């Protein structure tokens, strides 16, 4: 059980670190990259496109990590750990779906999806932080 708790703690800490990296990538994309349907997309440099791709790739990694954390959480004997890992998973799924919607939609719906993605990010960051401290007890 101790070995599984160590893995669980490392997983929660890794999720926090990757969420911070994802936030930085997302802010760069939001501020400096053009959307694929935007005419400026064709003329912008390669770096914003790479960052956009990294943002999507890291999002998939977060989704995968959230599933792993959920599985570990559901094996826990503590109800608070189970609930928090489930909430964290839900927040990541919300962010992921909002991210996909941001790319798929245009204008105001895309902006709303981007806002929902930021809410999901905050919720998941708080949840993984809480999970990390619950596991330390």
Secondary structure, 3 states (H helix, E strand, C coil): CHHHHHHHHHHHHHHHHHHHHHHHHHHHHHHHCCCCCCHHHHCCCHHHHHHHHHHHHHHHHHHHHHHHHHHHHHCCCCHHHHHHHHHHHHHHHHHHHHHHHHHHCCHHHHHHHHHHHHHHHHHHHHHHHHHHHHHHC
